[in-house]
């Protein structure tokens, strides 16, 4: 049982990278909390605008440059590319720590550093995603993807708690400085990897290789379907968590205390869902399981939007967190399994653009609708649309049911 849950951790290289990434992710979440508080402190009444702008500028390079990052990940040593990405992010964290320590920080500098960090992630993300399959055997790839989800969600719980303790005991500089130091964990893991990625000897123009990746995905119906499914799930599912504070305030008439509790239920569900995928591993009919999970997630959104009972809402949030992460893990696993190694960087970059771009677009659309309706109504509408989209794939197939 334990081996099945942690099969990918039996591989030395994956184990090193997983623990290194966990340390770095905890630092990243510490910085997220401290940076949000810093922006609120600096901008006062305009903080909502600048918080949104900071989030947008952090995501913008990922949407603009990830496709290029995918080409580079197929042309260069993926370990070196990932190492360079970590160095840039570490430098940005230390610069911010220095600016705060010197009392020379300005909102424009914070926004610039967020953009720079996003730019590094646009190249590091495809390198990381395309490196994972080379660290393990193919049958343990879904387990590895699920364990990465567990790592991310553990950091999402530990990081803010550590940030609160560091802010109270040492101040804001400590959070940024500790995040900078946390990159040393993953950099050490990358340097210790034994696996090597040998880029192809013959290369074409970067634009031609990018077009080649787009053509490959376009001509592979299952990859097109999985990319669309990943986009739809993020577009309709992420707003549940984004606008949860409004549900807490308007539906239950409570404050941040209940919001924290509800987010904890969602985070615990996310870990449970990732553990489920880790236990499932590579199995038959993964596509059908994915469609079933998406259908259940859509129904859960609808029921959550209708309930006004606190304990039931918390239970539904736990279930929604589990189903959301399960769908993301399964979709990512299937894309990884289908993509050939020589094109994996480009294929994963296309999927990442769709997946990462869906969340801000979905939040923007749902946020506009909430201004003229209510948060529960919009969440319920998203659930209905997700059920309808899933039924379309169930009825039409598009190769998903055969995976």
PECORJO-V793919 format. One record per residue. RES is the residue in three letters. NEAR is the number of other ideal C-beta (glycine too) atoms within 10 Angstrom. Layout:
res=RES near=NEAR
res=RES near=NEAR
This chain:
res=UNK near=6
res=UNK near=6
res=UNK near=8
res=UNK near=12
res=UNK near=18
res=UNK near=18
res=UNK near=22
res=UNK near=24
res=UNK near=18
res=UNK near=12
res=UNK near=17
res=UNK near=13
res=UNK near=18
res=UNK near=25
res=UNK near=16
res=UNK near=20
res=UNK near=26
res=UNK near=22
res=UNK near=16
res=UNK near=24
res=UNK near=21
res=UNK near=22
res=UNK near=19
res=UNK near=24
res=UNK near=22
res=UNK near=24
res=UNK near=29
res=UNK near=21
res=UNK near=24
res=UNK near=29
res=UNK near=26
res=UNK near=18
res=UNK near=19
res=UNK near=26
res=UNK near=24
res=UNK near=16
res=UNK near=16
res=UNK near=21
res=UNK near=21
res=UNK near=14
res=UNK near=11
res=UNK near=14
res=UNK near=17
res=UNK near=8
res=UNK near=6
res=UNK near=13
res=UNK near=16
res=UNK near=11
res=UNK near=11
res=UNK near=18
res=UNK near=15
res=UNK near=14
res=UNK near=17
res=UNK near=21
res=UNK near=17
res=UNK near=16
res=UNK near=18
res=UNK near=20
res=UNK near=19
res=UNK near=16
res=UNK near=20
res=UNK near=22
res=UNK near=18
res=UNK near=13
res=UNK near=20
res=UNK near=26
res=UNK near=19
res=UNK near=18
res=UNK near=27
res=UNK near=31
res=UNK near=25
res=UNK near=22
res=UNK near=29
res=UNK near=27
res=UNK near=17
res=UNK near=16
res=UNK near=15
res=UNK near=28
res=UNK near=18
res=UNK near=12
res=UNK near=23
res=UNK near=25
res=UNK near=16
res=UNK near=15
res=UNK near=25
res=UNK near=23
res=UNK near=14
res=UNK near=17
res=UNK near=27
res=UNK near=22
res=UNK near=16
res=UNK near=24
res=UNK near=26
res=UNK near=16
res=UNK near=17
res=UNK near=27
res=UNK near=23
res=UNK near=15
res=UNK near=18
res=UNK near=21
res=UNK near=15
res=UNK near=9
res=UNK near=6
res=UNK near=9
res=UNK near=21
res=UNK near=10
res=UNK near=16
res=UNK near=8
res=UNK near=13
res=UNK near=22
res=UNK near=17
res=UNK near=14
res=UNK near=23
res=UNK near=23
res=UNK near=17
res=UNK near=18
res=UNK near=23
res=UNK near=25
res=UNK near=21
res=UNK near=22
res=UNK near=24
res=UNK near=27
res=UNK near=25
res=UNK near=23
res=UNK near=24
res=UNK near=34
res=UNK near=28
res=UNK near=22
res=UNK near=25
res=UNK near=26
res=UNK near=24
res=UNK near=23
res=UNK near=19
res=UNK near=16
res=UNK near=21
res=UNK near=19
res=UNK near=12
res=UNK near=10
res=UNK near=12
res=UNK near=22
res=UNK near=21
res=UNK near=26
res=UNK near=26
res=UNK near=25
res=UNK near=26
res=UNK near=29
res=UNK near=26
res=UNK near=24
res=UNK near=21
res=UNK near=23
res=UNK near=21
res=UNK near=18
res=UNK near=22
res=UNK near=18
res=UNK near=22
res=UNK near=19
res=UNK near=17
res=UNK near=15
res=UNK near=22
res=UNK near=18
res=UNK near=13
res=UNK near=19
res=UNK near=26
res=UNK near=15
res=UNK near=13
res=UNK near=21
res=UNK near=17
res=UNK near=9
res=UNK near=8
res=UNK near=12
res=UNK near=12
res=UNK near=22
res=UNK near=18
res=UNK near=21
res=UNK near=31
res=UNK near=28
res=UNK near=22
res=UNK near=20
res=UNK near=29
res=UNK near=21
res=UNK near=16
res=UNK near=27
res=UNK near=24
res=UNK near=15
res=UNK near=20
res=UNK near=28
res=UNK near=17
res=UNK near=13
res=UNK near=23
res=UNK near=24
res=UNK near=11
res=UNK near=12
res=UNK near=20
res=UNK near=8
res=UNK near=15
res=UNK near=9
res=UNK near=20
res=UNK near=6
res=UNK near=15
res=UNK near=10
res=UNK near=5
res=UNK near=5
res=UNK near=12
res=UNK near=13
res=UNK near=9
res=UNK near=12
res=UNK near=10
res=UNK near=10
res=UNK near=21
res=UNK near=19
res=UNK near=14
res=UNK near=15
res=UNK near=22
res=UNK near=14
res=UNK near=10
res=UNK near=16
res=UNK near=24
res=UNK near=11
res=UNK near=9
res=UNK near=17
res=UNK near=13
res=UNK near=18
res=UNK near=20
res=UNK near=15
res=UNK near=20
res=UNK near=27
res=UNK near=21
res=UNK near=15
res=UNK near=26
res=UNK near=23
res=UNK near=21
res=UNK near=22
res=UNK near=27
res=UNK near=24
res=UNK near=24
res=UNK near=26
res=UNK near=26
res=UNK near=19
res=UNK near=24
res=UNK near=27
res=UNK near=19
res=UNK near=17
res=UNK near=19
res=UNK near=20
res=UNK near=16
res=UNK near=17
res=UNK near=21
res=UNK near=22
res=UNK near=15
res=UNK near=13
res=UNK near=16
res=UNK near=15
res=UNK near=8
res=UNK near=13
res=UNK near=11
res=UNK near=10
res=UNK near=9
res=UNK near=19
res=UNK near=17
res=UNK near=11
res=UNK near=14
res=UNK near=22
res=UNK near=19
res=UNK near=15
res=UNK near=18
res=UNK near=23
res=UNK near=19
res=UNK near=16
res=UNK near=24
res=UNK near=28
res=UNK near=19
res=UNK near=17
res=UNK near=28
res=UNK near=26
res=UNK near=19
res=UNK near=19
res=UNK near=27
res=UNK near=25
res=UNK near=15
res=UNK near=19
res=UNK near=19
res=UNK near=16
res=UNK near=9
res=UNK near=8
res=UNK near=12
res=UNK near=20
res=UNK near=23
res=UNK near=14
res=UNK near=18
res=UNK near=26
res=UNK near=21
res=UNK near=16
res=UNK near=25
res=UNK near=28
res=UNK near=18
res=UNK near=18
res=UNK near=24
res=UNK near=25
res=UNK near=17
res=UNK near=24
res=UNK near=26
res=UNK near=16
res=UNK near=16
res=UNK near=22
res=UNK near=23
res=UNK near=13
res=UNK near=14
res=UNK near=9
res=UNK near=10
res=UNK near=14
res=UNK near=8
res=UNK near=13
res=UNK near=22
res=UNK near=17
res=UNK near=16
res=UNK near=22
res=UNK near=25
res=UNK near=21
res=UNK near=21
res=UNK near=26
res=UNK near=26
res=UNK near=25
res=UNK near=26
res=UNK near=25
res=UNK near=27
res=UNK near=28
res=UNK near=28
res=UNK near=24
res=UNK near=28
res=UNK near=29
res=UNK near=27
res=UNK near=25
res=UNK near=23
res=UNK near=25
res=UNK near=25
res=UNK near=21
res=UNK near=17
res=UNK near=16
res=UNK near=24
res=UNK near=8
res=UNK near=11
res=UNK near=10
res=UNK near=20
res=UNK near=26
res=UNK near=30
res=UNK near=29
res=UNK near=26
res=UNK near=29
res=UNK near=31
res=UNK near=26
res=UNK near=25
res=UNK near=25
res=UNK near=23
res=UNK near=21
res=UNK near=22
res=UNK near=20
res=UNK near=17
res=UNK near=19
res=UNK near=19
res=UNK near=20
res=UNK near=14
res=UNK near=22
res=UNK near=19
res=UNK near=14
res=UNK near=15
res=UNK near=22
res=UNK near=16
res=UNK near=11
res=UNK near=16
res=UNK near=19
res=UNK near=7
res=UNK near=8
res=UNK near=13
res=UNK near=15
res=UNK near=24
res=UNK near=19
res=UNK near=14
res=UNK near=23
res=UNK near=25
res=UNK near=18
res=UNK near=17
res=UNK near=24
res=UNK near=24
res=UNK near=15
res=UNK near=15
res=UNK near=24
res=UNK near=19
res=UNK near=10
res=UNK near=19
res=UNK near=24
res=UNK near=14
res=UNK near=12
res=UNK near=21
res=UNK near=16
res=UNK near=9
res=UNK near=11
res=UNK near=14
res=UNK near=18
res=UNK near=17
res=UNK near=22
res=UNK near=15
res=UNK near=10
res=UNK near=18
